[in-house]
Amino acid sequence: MRKILFALTVFACMGMNAAFAGDLAGMPMKHKMAAQMQCATCHGSQESFTKPASTQCIACHGPMANIQTKDNPQGKKPHQSAHYGDTVECSVCHSEHKQSKDLCSNCHKVEWQNFR
């Protein structure tokens, strides 16, 4: 029974990977440039997709210091963390295909305006 479940899981994953490898037709995406992008824009041309490195985000958005963010009511700046500086990968907080979750709220109670 385990072998059958394992085989089904492998085939399901392979099928999903193939379904989204070429274009974004079936992939939910909230990026404002989604209509003009291919998967490889963020994920590179790989066989199996992984989370994009921050270098991919910076290629379009510019360096972290130049990315405009709105302060929260406590005056904190999300891209200049007191704990991590600007070393956290963008994908730790931001996701284009599922709900984004900011790292700060794991320990702190903060609300960011227009967080995506």
N, C-alpha and C positions, 0 to 999 in steps of 0.2 A: 504494500500500500504506500509506503514512504517513497519508493522509487517512482511510482505513478504520479504522486503529488509533486515530487521534485521535477519530473519530466514536464508536467503541465506548467509548473512555475517557470521553468526555463523557456518553454515555447511562448508563454504569455509575455515574458520580458523581451524576448527576441522580436515578437510581433509588434509590441509597442515601440521598440527602438526603430524598427523598419518603418512603422507608420509615420513617425515624426522626423525621420532622418532627412527627408528631402525638402519639406516645406512646413509651414506653420498651420496648414489647413485644419487639422484636428486638435491642435495644441492651444489651450487657453493662454492668452497673453495680454497683458495690460499696458505694455510699453507703448508710448504715443507714436513711435515709428514702426510699429509691428507690420503694417501693410507693406513697408519698403525693405523689410529685413528677411534674411534667411537664417536658419538655425546656425550656420557656420559663422555668421556675423559675431555672435557671442561665444559660441561653443567651439569654434575652429573646425577644421575638416578632420574629424576623428571618426573612428568606427563606433565607439561607444561614447555617448555624451556625458560630460561631467559638468559640475558647476563652473561657470566662467570665472577665470581669475580676474582680480581687480584691474589688471593691465588691459583687459578687454573693455571694461567699463570706462576706464580713463582714456582709452583711445578716442572715444566719442565725447565723453563728458568733461574731459580735462582733469588736471591734477586735483586731488582731494581738497587742497587749500582754496581752489577756485570754485568749488561747488557750493552754490548758495543754499543755505538752510535757514529755516525760520527758528528762532529761539523758542523754547518752551516757556511756560509761565515762570519756571524757576531760573531762567536765563542760561540754561545749559546748551552747549553746542554739540550735537551728536557726532560730528566728524573730528572733533578735537577732544577725545575722551581723556579724562584725568587718569584712567587706568591703562589704556591701550594706545593713547596718542592717535596716530592715523594708520596704525598697523593692521587693523582688522580688515579682512577681505569684505568687499561690498556684499557678496552673497550671504554673509552671516546674518545680515539684517534684511536685505532686499531680495525679493523673489518676483520674477515675472510670471511664473506659472502657478503659483499658489499664494496663500496669504503671507504677507511679509510679517516678520516679528523682530522687533528691535532688541538687541543684546542688553541694552541698559535696563529694560523692564524685568529682566531676570532677577535683579536685586533691588532696583529702585522703582518708585512709583512716579513715572513721568508720562506726559502726554505730548506727543509731537504733532504739530499742525501739518496737514497735508502729507502725512507719512505714507510712502508707497513701497 
